[in-house]
Amino acid sequence: MEKNKYQYRFIPLSPTKEAWEQRPFNEFTCKKALFEALKAKEKEMGPFNYLSGFIHFKDGFYSSHKDGTEPRPYFNPKWWKTGSKTCYVKNCNSCTIPEGETYDNTEPYMIEPTPINKTYQEFKRISGYNGAEEQFNEIKDLSHISSIYLKKIGLFYVEEIYVPSSTKVNAPKDN
């Protein structure tokens, strides 16, 4: 049986030899070590300076993180088509239906917009409320993640590596 682990490999934004040699991170094979290094870098930056960026997903996978940008249901602007005799604003005296329209009950009162499938999640700090570490821990399957981008620094490629669960070799039995 094989157990999958993940490697986080850092690539600086600048494609120069100097940037590669002076990169602030190398590669990590566990998320605990990754986030400890990111927290140390954030602490090194000083108070009120935070690492921010995005968690990008592979093609066909989308963010399920609720960040407040999800479309909300709204009242149907064609209120006369919902069976109502007045618009959704109570005590409104200017509610008149357009010329040629009639009252009927053919449309819903509230419109539920289709959800937006975002291929990324944004974070504004590493730890704390809604930080990168908290968002990362919410992701059930890490194989859906493509990269973790840090603004003005670089990005971590998230790569799945396979490690055998046992190193036992079955030798042939002698009769």
C-alpha positions as CSV (number, residue, x, y, z in Angstrom):
1,M,0.0,0.0,0.0
2,E,1.3,3.5,-0.9
3,K,0.9,6.6,1.2
4,N,0.9,9.9,-0.6
5,K,2.8,12.9,0.7
6,Y,3.4,16.4,-0.7
7,Q,6.4,18.4,-1.4
8,Y,6.4,22.2,-1.5
9,R,9.1,23.4,-3.8
10,F,9.8,27.2,-3.8
11,I,10.5,29.1,-7.0
12,P,11.4,32.8,-6.8
13,L,9.7,35.4,-9.0
14,S,12.9,36.7,-10.6
15,P,14.4,34.2,-13.1
16,T,18.0,35.2,-12.2
17,K,20.8,33.2,-10.7
18,E,21.1,35.7,-7.8
19,A,17.4,35.3,-7.0
20,W,17.7,31.5,-7.0
21,E,20.8,31.6,-4.7
22,Q,19.2,34.1,-2.3
23,R,15.7,32.6,-2.2
24,P,14.1,32.8,1.2
25,F,12.8,29.2,1.1
26,N,13.9,25.9,-0.3
27,E,11.6,22.9,-0.3
28,F,9.5,21.2,2.4
29,T,8.1,17.8,2.6
30,C,5.4,18.5,5.3
31,K,3.0,21.3,5.7
32,K,4.0,21.9,9.3
33,A,7.5,22.8,8.3
34,L,6.2,24.9,5.5
35,F,4.0,27.0,7.7
36,E,6.6,27.3,10.4
37,A,9.0,28.8,7.8
38,L,6.3,31.1,6.5
39,K,5.5,32.3,10.1
40,A,9.2,32.9,10.8
41,K,9.5,35.0,7.5
42,E,6.4,37.0,8.5
43,K,7.9,37.6,12.0
44,E,11.2,38.7,10.4
45,M,9.3,41.3,8.3
46,G,8.2,43.1,11.4
47,P,4.9,44.2,13.0
48,F,1.9,44.8,10.7
49,N,3.7,43.4,7.7
50,Y,2.1,40.1,6.5
51,L,2.8,37.6,3.7
52,S,-0.2,37.5,1.4
53,G,-1.1,35.7,-1.8
54,F,-3.2,33.0,-3.3
55,I,-3.7,29.2,-3.2
56,H,-4.2,28.1,-6.8
57,F,-6.1,24.9,-7.7
58,K,-5.5,22.5,-10.6
59,D,-7.7,22.5,-13.7
60,G,-11.2,21.2,-12.9
61,F,-11.0,21.9,-9.1
62,Y,-12.4,24.9,-7.4
63,S,-12.3,26.7,-4.1
64,S,-15.0,25.8,-1.5
65,H,-13.8,28.5,0.9
66,K,-16.4,31.0,1.9
67,D,-14.9,34.5,1.8
68,G,-17.9,36.7,1.5
69,T,-17.7,37.2,-2.3
70,E,-20.3,34.5,-3.1
71,P,-23.3,35.9,-4.9
72,R,-26.3,36.3,-2.7
73,P,-30.0,35.8,-3.5
74,Y,-31.9,38.9,-4.5
75,F,-35.5,39.9,-5.1
76,N,-36.8,39.4,-8.6
77,P,-37.0,42.9,-10.2
78,K,-40.1,41.7,-12.2
79,W,-42.2,41.6,-9.0
80,W,-45.5,41.6,-11.0
81,K,-44.4,38.2,-12.4
82,T,-44.1,36.7,-8.9
83,G,-47.7,37.0,-7.9
84,S,-47.1,40.1,-5.8
85,K,-49.3,43.2,-6.2
86,T,-46.5,45.6,-5.0
87,C,-42.7,45.6,-5.3
88,Y,-40.5,44.2,-2.6
89,V,-40.0,47.7,-1.0
90,K,-42.8,48.0,1.5
91,N,-45.0,51.1,1.6
92,C,-43.9,52.0,-1.9
93,N,-46.4,54.2,-3.8
94,S,-44.6,54.2,-7.1
95,C,-45.0,50.5,-7.8
96,T,-46.6,50.4,-11.3
97,I,-46.2,47.5,-13.7
98,P,-44.8,48.3,-17.1
99,E,-47.2,48.9,-19.9
100,G,-48.5,45.7,-21.6
101,E,-47.6,43.5,-18.6
102,T,-50.1,41.7,-16.4
103,Y,-50.0,40.2,-12.9
104,D,-49.2,36.5,-12.9
105,N,-47.3,33.9,-10.9
106,T,-44.7,32.6,-13.4
107,E,-41.4,33.6,-11.8
108,P,-39.8,33.0,-8.4
109,Y,-39.9,35.8,-5.8
110,M,-36.2,35.4,-5.0
111,I,-33.5,34.7,-7.6
112,E,-30.7,32.3,-6.6
113,P,-27.6,33.3,-8.6
114,T,-25.4,30.5,-9.9
115,P,-22.2,30.1,-7.7
116,I,-18.9,31.3,-9.0
117,N,-16.3,28.6,-9.3
118,K,-13.1,30.3,-8.3
119,T,-9.8,28.5,-9.1
120,Y,-8.0,30.2,-6.3
121,Q,-8.3,31.4,-2.7
122,E,-6.8,34.6,-1.4
123,F,-5.1,35.0,1.9
124,K,-3.8,38.2,3.6
125,R,-1.7,36.7,6.3
126,I,-0.2,33.3,7.2
127,S,-1.7,32.6,10.6
128,G,-4.8,33.9,12.4
129,Y,-8.4,34.3,11.4
130,N,-8.8,33.4,7.7
131,G,-5.0,33.1,7.2
132,A,-3.3,30.8,4.8
133,E,-2.7,28.1,7.3
134,E,-6.4,28.0,8.4
135,Q,-7.6,28.0,4.7
136,F,-5.0,25.3,3.8
137,N,-6.3,23.0,6.7
138,E,-9.8,23.4,5.3
139,I,-8.9,21.8,2.0
140,K,-9.8,18.1,2.2
141,D,-7.7,16.8,-0.7
142,L,-4.3,18.4,-1.1
143,S,-3.9,16.8,-4.6
144,H,-6.3,19.5,-5.9
145,I,-3.7,22.3,-5.1
146,S,-1.4,23.5,-7.9
147,S,0.6,26.2,-6.1
148,I,0.8,28.7,-3.3
149,Y,1.7,32.1,-4.6
150,L,3.3,34.7,-2.2
151,K,3.0,38.2,-3.5
152,K,6.3,39.9,-4.5
153,I,8.3,36.8,-3.4
154,G,7.6,33.7,-5.4
155,L,5.5,30.5,-5.3
156,F,5.5,27.0,-3.9
157,Y,4.6,24.2,-6.3
158,V,2.7,21.5,-4.5
159,E,3.8,18.2,-5.9
160,E,2.6,14.8,-4.8
161,I,5.3,12.3,-4.0
162,Y,4.8,8.6,-3.2
163,V,6.4,6.9,-0.3
164,P,6.0,3.2,0.2
165,S,4.3,2.4,3.5
166,S,6.7,-0.5,4.2
167,T,10.1,-1.3,3.0
168,K,9.8,-5.0,3.5
169,V,10.8,-7.1,0.5
170,N,9.1,-10.5,0.2
171,A,11.8,-13.0,-0.5
172,P,10.9,-16.3,-2.3
173,K,10.4,-19.2,0.0
174,D,12.7,-22.2,-0.3
175,N,11.0,-25.7,-0.4
